Amino acid sequence: MKKHYLILFIFFLPSWFCMGDSKEQMFYDAVRTEASGDLQEALKIYSNLSSHMHSAPLHANIANLYYKLSDYPLSVLHFRKALLLNPQNREYKSSLSLALDKCGISSDQRADTNLSFSIEFYPYLHFLLSALIWSGIITFIWFFRFPLKGKSFYLIICAWVTSVILLYRYYDQCKDLLSTLKHEGIAYHPTELEGNQTNEVSLRVFAGNGSTSNTAVPAGTSLFLDLGSDDEPRTHSSPNGEKWFLVRSFSGANKGWVREDEFIKIIN
Amino acid sequence: MIFKYYSILMLAFYLTGTTLFAQGKVRVETSFEPTTITLSNTSTYKIIIHGSQQAPGGSVPPVDGLNFSSPPRTLRSASFVNGVPSVRFELTFTVTPQKTGTFTVPAWEVRVENETFNVPSAQLQVLPPNQKDKLRQAEQRQQQEDLRQAAFMEFSSPRPFLFKGETVEAQVSLYLWDRLPVTRIDQVPFKNVDSVSVTELGQPTEQRNVKRFNKTYSVYSWVFGLTGAIVGTHKIQFESSIRVRVRNNRNSPFNNPFFNDPFFGFGREEGLQVLSNSLNLEIKPLPQANRPDFFQGAIGNLKIQTSPDKDHVTVGDPIRLTCSISGSGNFGAMPAPVLSLGKDFKSGPPAFSFDGNEKTKQQGAQIFEYIVTPLKAGILEIPPVSFSYFNPELEEYYSIRSESHQIRVDPGEEWVQPAVNSSLDATKQTSPLHTQDLFQTESDPGDWEPTLALSEPRYSYWFWLFQVFSFILAISIGLLRLKKSSSSTNLLKQKEKLLAQKTRDSLKHKDVAGFYRNLSKGIKLRVGIACHYSNTQALSSSEVIHLLQSSSLSQEIVQEVIQVLKQCDEQEYAGSTSGKEDLEVIFQRTQSLMKKIK
């Protein structure tokens, strides 16, 4: 059996390396295609690539292409994704503001996009906290004997407890922020606009197409899934198979039901 | 039924008889068969061991001019001779003569059943080849020559030497005699050395009715790129194999099936190895003299040309800069020229493509396509691209450069951040807060992430492994500490018991000095345990008293201990005598005092 696995491994190993090269190649192909002026084809290559792998420049380039194609809500979505992976990039931040401006979203309707850390850092923070707690326990067991005494002992204990509390507070803040991000999506108008139709997404009173709009938000606005008592998003499935989400705006002032295709989550 | 039992009994008797009764006197015989041969024939050297069936030990002595086959054929036999059972063991060597003359295998010794027996000498006479042998040898040579001419290869290189890294167009041709019933070419020609590299040999070109050696051939030729890899003179040969159909004929005197049937009739398929001529090719190193600094290994006769796809762009818009290196050279191993674009542009790694003879990759154009992004507005210049190569015919280095290109770069769309408190402070609207150019296309993909989804550490295998490891480490350290602590307490208790015993012994033997010394040691030990001081034995009585006073023990106990210690010191060093009763009283009092020191 082990021999079969080895053969399979040897068989698939070259394809693994090929895959490693192919994503870079696809990226460069897309850049070249964009340079040649074929924006739709470039977008197709980028989108194909982004369905398998992610990188900040990749999402930024997709966002830029959507911007050039005047699809500003999707440009906002991809700039947000790029900022998740590279939160300190000023160019992405300014371009996102420009895209939001094109969507007609005023500054008070904009969600806070200033992440102080990259989402890749979160698991490491978890590990760091865990390591700090365990290192304190192990040090305590190793170096100190009962009865507890001495000034230095209490100083070390205080320092350790303080660092654990501070790190935990930071970790908790990150967790809250990521939890919010997890339920955040971008309002999107899935159909082509006709005549004088405005590019706005309706937040409906009931989960149904015939329902009257409670309010409407410009496409590209950040919306947040409304959570139930079980901390799960409140959803509804209509008889024709459509899925609906209850969402609210960043300020919480606007609330209503949107169809699944009108709400694109930033983090899948 | 009776007959059956009788037969089995007889067989058993026979076997027992041949193995037991036949183990009589052992005798060894040798002989050549035949004793006289011609040089082109073989003889057999036979050793017969009578009276044993066990394999003998020993080796035939070497004889100059004779070759003995190895391993020998063996034969065990058993028989009845005149009603007497007889067994024997035969060893047969095939002997091939190397020269004419009379050869004698001298007498030698062989070990059978842990005994040594003498093997008698034997003689073989080898005569020169007779007319029949000569005819047969000539026929064999002719057949081998015919076979070599039936299928052969020719390898040719345009020059007798190459420079290391240089690529030339070489050719290997496979000649197949039209009468040879070739079913297929099993393997395309491959080289026998690693000192040169060759491009892939694809489909050959076919040529019919080529005359050679008064025979008609079909010729299959492969043209390929030959690149020198290791410096030195190398003998290069190509090898291939073909499949031919032959008739099954087992009675061939030469064991060569190709010529047993002149028409190569239907039958089985045989593989036939075909070798090319050996070519001595010298691989020379590239000269060090006058080598340009930015020479990267290009060899040939080359030209360079660059062209941008646009001459009017906006800041951040990518420009496709095509750099073409054409002519003849080692395109298979040609690195991309390094762009020195300065601070006005940024560029990514180039895409490679080759336009030319794909078989040899020696003639054509290597195209490098760079994506260049202007970083500022204005009339910018893409600087010329420098490239160095070595010309193997003129044996000199050359440096060439492309033309520079002027690009007009527009500033592009600008973004003005809207004023946040526009309604509160109208005056701030007049001046833009911050401006920045539009986003520029990234030409580098950056670090890849397999997913954008949040990875929860609690679902991570490594996280739980770390937790389990830390937990086990903490528990282990705790247990180790506990064990260590418990063992040191036990040690102290044992020490205390020993001291108490010694004190009792001193009391029994009226050793007053020893009694007080052990008593003092016991008290100090007890104080050490109570005050968590590891080595109180090394302290003087006054230091122990100081330790006691800083402890949490009651003042009454401390005073009592001080008194006893003082008494011990006085008695031990001053040597005052006391009665047995006094000592016993002191011992009892000290014991009760020590119980109070916790």
Contacts between the chains, C-beta under 8 A, distances in Angstrom:
chain1	res1	chain2	res2	distance
A	23	B	445	7.3
A	23	B	448	6.5
A	24	B	445	5.9
A	27	B	445	4.2
A	28	B	348	6.6
A	28	B	349	7.3
A	28	B	351	6.2
A	28	B	371	7.4
A	28	B	443	7.9
A	28	B	445	7.9
A	29	B	351	8.0
A	31	B	318	6.2
A	31	B	348	7.0
A	31	B	371	5.3
A	31	B	441	6.5
A	31	B	442	8.0
A	31	B	443	5.5
A	32	B	318	7.9
A	32	B	320	6.4
A	32	B	351	6.8
A	32	B	369	6.9
A	32	B	371	6.2
A	34	B	318	6.6
A	34	B	441	6.2
A	35	B	309	7.3
A	35	B	317	7.7
A	35	B	318	3.9
A	35	B	319	6.8
A	35	B	320	5.0
A	35	B	371	5.9
A	35	B	441	7.9
A	36	B	309	7.2
A	36	B	320	6.8
A	53	B	448	4.9
A	53	B	449	7.0
A	53	B	450	6.5
A	54	B	448	7.1
A	54	B	449	4.5
A	54	B	450	7.5
A	54	B	451	6.9
A	54	B	452	5.1
A	55	B	445	5.3
A	55	B	446	4.3
A	55	B	447	6.1
A	55	B	448	5.2
A	55	B	449	6.5
A	56	B	446	5.4
A	56	B	447	7.9
A	57	B	442	3.4
A	57	B	444	6.2
A	57	B	445	5.7
A	57	B	446	4.4
A	58	B	442	7.9
A	58	B	445	6.1
A	58	B	446	7.4
A	60	B	439	6.7
A	60	B	442	5.7
A	61	B	441	5.7
A	61	B	442	5.5
A	63	B	439	7.6
A	64	B	439	5.1
A	64	B	441	6.1
A	67	B	439	7.5
A	81	B	452	6.2
A	84	B	452	6.6
A	85	B	446	8.0
A	85	B	449	6.4
A	85	B	452	7.7
A	86	B	446	7.6
A	90	B	436	8.0
A	91	B	436	7.5
A	91	B	439	5.9
A	91	B	440	7.4
A	92	B	439	7.4
A	94	B	415	6.7
A	94	B	417	7.9
A	94	B	434	7.8
A	94	B	436	4.6
A	94	B	439	7.9
A	95	B	438	7.2
A	95	B	439	3.9
A	97	B	415	7.4
A	97	B	417	6.4
A	98	B	415	4.5
A	98	B	438	7.4
A	98	B	439	8.0
A	101	B	415	7.4
A	101	B	418	6.6
A	107	B	418	6.9
A	107	B	420	5.5
A	119	B	452	7.7
A	119	B	454	6.3
A	120	B	449	6.8
A	122	B	454	6.7
A	122	B	455	7.8
A	122	B	457	8.0
A	123	B	455	5.4
A	123	B	456	7.9
A	123	B	457	4.7
A	123	B	460	6.8
A	123	B	463	7.8
A	126	B	457	3.9
A	126	B	463	7.0
A	127	B	457	6.5
A	127	B	463	6.7
A	127	B	466	6.9
A	130	B	463	7.3
A	130	B	466	6.7
A	130	B	467	6.8
A	130	B	470	7.7
A	131	B	466	7.6
A	131	B	470	7.9
A	134	B	467	8.0
A	134	B	470	3.8
A	134	B	473	7.9
A	134	B	474	7.0
A	137	B	470	7.9
A	137	B	474	5.4
A	138	B	470	7.2
A	138	B	473	6.0
A	138	B	474	5.2
A	138	B	477	6.1
A	141	B	474	5.9
A	141	B	477	4.9
A	141	B	478	5.0
A	141	B	481	6.4
A	142	B	477	5.4
A	142	B	481	7.4
A	145	B	481	7.8
A	145	B	485	7.5
A	178	B	454	5.8
A	181	B	454	7.9
A	182	B	454	6.3
A	266	B	452	7.9
A	267	B	452	5.5
A	267	B	453	5.9
A	267	B	454	6.2
A	268	B	451	7.8
A	268	B	452	6.2
A	268	B	453	5.5
